[in-house]
Amino acid sequence: MSSLTLYTHPMSRGRTARWMLEEIGVPYESVAFSDFTGAMKAADYLAINPMGKVPALKHGDTVITECAAICAYLADAFPQKGLAPALNDPQRGVYYRWLFFAAAPLEAAMMEVALQLQPKESDRTALGYGNLPLCLNTLEQTLQQHDFLCGNRFSAADLYLAELLDFGIHAVKVIEAKPIFTDYTARQQARESYARATKIDDDLFAKISANG
């Protein structure tokens, strides 16, 4: 089996990638940066991700960046874990829809509000995501019908969305803590893989903080 290496920071989107790796349940190495400058902007890491950001994942000689792409890649690389509908399953399209809805329109709309950006209303169509209320309304409609995004089972799309909703509710506080969102998030985060991943990153952050 090709080796897996996660490049991350314990207080970054790398937490989502780690949860996905813990969900996959195969051995992997972790390279944790202590800040978002320094080594993350050095030539060695820029050769892996020229953007100089985390997470990044190496699987043998293959490099995957962008958190949703890492989730999608791992689900396909380890199909025996059942974290994505099969290619011939009608739910595959639903899976793609919500994974990339979260990664693109929803996150962009969240960060617009969090950073207090003020695009012109006439530019909303060009932006592609409309606005945050529209995104959340769209999401609510499907969460009212299903416990999970793809039928009745957990997938990488649920993992990614749960992390993003948690971030929006508790970190940047741009999403109202409605039961439809908090119950959904709690359902996904009840998994043992989430507890393992969270402890690893919390312990890493404590170590980094202690070392100044």
C-alpha positions as CSV (number, residue, x, y, z in Angstrom):
1,M,0.0,0.0,0.0
2,S,1.3,3.5,-0.9
3,S,2.1,5.7,2.1
4,L,-0.3,8.5,3.2
5,T,1.0,11.7,4.6
6,L,-1.2,14.6,5.9
7,Y,0.3,18.1,6.0
8,T,-1.8,20.2,8.4
9,H,-2.1,22.6,11.2
10,P,-4.3,21.6,14.2
11,M,-6.4,24.8,13.9
12,S,-7.1,24.7,10.2
13,R,-9.2,22.9,7.6
14,G,-6.8,20.1,8.1
15,R,-9.0,19.0,11.0
16,T,-11.6,17.9,8.3
17,A,-8.9,16.0,6.4
18,R,-7.7,14.3,9.6
19,W,-11.3,13.2,10.5
20,M,-11.6,11.7,7.0
21,L,-8.3,9.8,7.5
22,E,-9.5,8.5,10.9
23,E,-12.7,7.5,9.2
24,I,-10.8,5.5,6.6
25,G,-8.9,3.8,9.4
26,V,-5.6,3.1,7.5
27,P,-2.1,4.1,8.8
28,Y,-0.9,7.6,7.9
29,E,1.8,10.0,8.8
30,S,1.2,13.6,9.9
31,V,3.4,16.6,9.3
32,A,2.0,19.4,11.6
33,F,3.1,23.0,11.1
34,S,3.3,25.2,14.2
35,D,2.1,28.4,12.4
36,F,0.9,29.6,9.0
37,T,4.1,31.3,7.9
38,G,7.6,29.9,8.4
39,A,7.8,26.3,7.2
40,M,4.4,26.4,5.5
41,K,5.9,29.0,3.1
42,A,9.3,27.4,2.7
43,A,10.5,25.9,-0.6
44,D,10.1,22.3,0.6
45,Y,6.4,22.6,1.3
46,L,5.8,24.9,-1.6
47,A,7.0,22.1,-3.8
48,I,4.0,20.1,-2.4
49,N,1.5,22.9,-2.4
50,P,2.5,26.1,-4.2
51,M,-0.4,27.8,-2.4
52,G,1.5,27.5,0.9
53,K,-1.6,26.4,2.8
54,V,-3.0,23.3,4.4
55,P,-4.2,20.7,4.2
56,A,-2.4,18.7,1.6
57,L,-2.3,14.9,1.3
58,K,0.4,12.8,-0.3
59,H,-0.6,9.3,-1.3
60,G,2.5,7.7,-2.8
61,D,3.5,10.2,-5.5
62,T,0.1,11.7,-5.8
63,V,-0.6,15.1,-4.1
64,I,-4.1,16.2,-3.3
65,T,-5.0,19.7,-2.0
66,E,-8.3,21.3,-1.2
67,C,-10.2,19.8,1.6
68,A,-13.2,18.6,-0.3
69,A,-10.9,17.0,-2.9
70,I,-9.1,15.2,-0.2
71,C,-12.3,13.8,1.2
72,A,-13.5,12.7,-2.2
73,Y,-10.2,11.2,-3.1
74,L,-9.9,9.1,0.0
75,A,-13.5,7.9,-0.3
76,D,-12.7,6.6,-3.8
77,A,-9.2,5.3,-2.9
78,F,-10.7,3.2,-0.1
79,P,-14.1,2.1,-1.5
80,Q,-14.4,-0.7,1.0
81,K,-15.1,1.9,3.7
82,G,-18.4,2.8,2.0
83,L,-17.9,6.6,2.3
84,A,-19.2,7.4,-1.2
85,P,-22.0,5.9,-3.2
86,A,-20.8,3.6,-6.0
87,L,-20.3,5.0,-9.5
88,N,-23.4,3.3,-10.7
89,D,-25.5,4.3,-7.7
90,P,-28.1,7.1,-8.4
91,Q,-27.0,8.6,-5.1
92,R,-23.6,9.3,-6.5
93,G,-24.9,12.4,-8.2
94,V,-26.5,13.5,-4.9
95,Y,-23.2,13.0,-3.2
96,Y,-21.3,15.1,-5.6
97,R,-24.0,17.8,-5.5
98,W,-23.8,18.3,-1.7
99,L,-20.1,17.8,-1.3
100,F,-19.4,20.6,-3.8
101,F,-22.3,22.7,-2.7
102,A,-20.7,22.9,0.7
103,A,-17.2,23.4,-0.6
104,A,-18.1,26.2,-3.0
105,P,-21.4,28.2,-2.6
106,L,-21.9,27.6,1.1
107,E,-18.3,28.3,2.2
108,A,-18.0,31.3,0.0
109,A,-21.3,32.8,1.3
110,M,-20.2,32.1,4.9
111,M,-16.9,33.9,4.5
112,E,-18.5,36.8,2.8
113,V,-20.5,37.4,6.0
114,A,-17.7,36.5,8.4
115,L,-15.3,39.0,6.7
116,Q,-18.0,41.6,6.3
117,L,-17.5,41.9,2.6
118,Q,-20.1,44.0,0.8
119,P,-20.5,43.0,-2.9
120,K,-22.9,44.9,-5.0
121,E,-26.3,43.3,-5.2
122,S,-26.0,43.6,-9.0
123,D,-23.0,41.2,-8.7
124,R,-24.8,38.5,-6.9
125,T,-25.5,36.5,-10.0
126,A,-21.9,36.6,-11.1
127,L,-20.7,35.4,-7.7
128,G,-22.6,32.2,-8.2
129,Y,-23.6,31.6,-4.6
130,G,-26.3,34.3,-4.2
131,N,-26.1,34.9,-0.5
132,L,-25.9,33.0,2.8
133,P,-29.7,32.9,3.5
134,L,-30.3,31.4,0.1
135,C,-27.6,28.8,0.7
136,L,-28.9,27.9,4.1
137,N,-32.5,27.7,2.9
138,T,-31.5,25.3,0.2
139,L,-29.6,23.2,2.7
140,E,-32.5,23.2,5.1
141,Q,-34.9,21.8,2.5
142,T,-32.8,18.6,2.2
143,L,-32.0,18.2,5.9
144,Q,-35.7,18.3,6.7
145,Q,-36.1,15.2,4.6
146,H,-33.1,13.1,5.4
147,D,-30.8,12.3,8.3
148,F,-27.9,12.1,5.9
149,L,-27.2,13.8,2.5
150,C,-27.1,10.6,0.5
151,G,-30.1,8.5,1.5
152,N,-29.8,6.7,4.8
153,R,-26.1,6.4,5.2
154,F,-23.1,8.5,6.3
155,S,-20.7,9.7,3.5
156,A,-17.7,11.9,3.0
157,A,-20.2,14.7,2.0
158,D,-21.8,14.5,5.5
159,L,-18.3,14.7,7.1
160,Y,-17.4,17.7,5.1
161,L,-20.7,19.5,5.7
162,A,-20.7,18.8,9.4
163,E,-17.3,20.4,9.8
164,L,-18.3,23.4,7.8
165,L,-21.6,23.9,9.7
166,D,-19.8,23.6,13.0
167,F,-17.3,26.2,11.9
168,G,-20.1,28.5,10.8
169,I,-22.1,28.1,14.0
170,H,-19.4,28.1,16.7
171,A,-16.2,29.7,15.2
172,V,-17.3,32.5,12.9
173,K,-20.9,32.6,14.2
174,V,-22.5,33.4,10.9
175,I,-25.0,30.5,11.0
176,E,-27.9,30.5,13.5
177,A,-27.8,27.4,15.8
178,K,-31.1,26.0,14.5
179,P,-31.9,22.5,15.6
180,I,-32.0,21.3,12.0
181,F,-28.3,22.3,11.7
182,T,-27.1,21.4,15.2
183,D,-28.9,18.0,15.3
184,Y,-27.4,17.1,11.9
185,T,-23.9,18.1,13.0
186,A,-24.2,16.3,16.3
187,R,-25.3,13.1,14.4
188,Q,-22.2,13.1,12.3
189,Q,-19.8,14.1,15.1
190,A,-21.0,11.2,17.3
191,R,-18.8,8.9,15.3
192,E,-15.7,7.5,17.0
193,S,-13.5,8.6,14.1
194,Y,-14.5,12.3,14.9
195,A,-13.5,11.8,18.6
196,R,-10.1,10.3,17.7
197,A,-9.4,13.1,15.1
198,T,-10.4,15.8,17.5
199,K,-8.2,14.5,20.3
200,I,-5.2,14.3,18.0
201,D,-5.6,17.9,16.8
202,D,-6.5,19.3,20.2
203,D,-3.4,17.6,21.7
204,L,-1.2,18.9,18.9
205,F,-2.5,22.5,19.4
206,A,-1.9,22.3,23.2
207,K,1.7,21.1,22.5
208,I,2.3,24.0,20.0
209,S,0.8,26.5,22.4
210,A,3.0,25.2,25.3
211,N,6.1,25.6,23.1
212,G,5.2,29.1,22.3
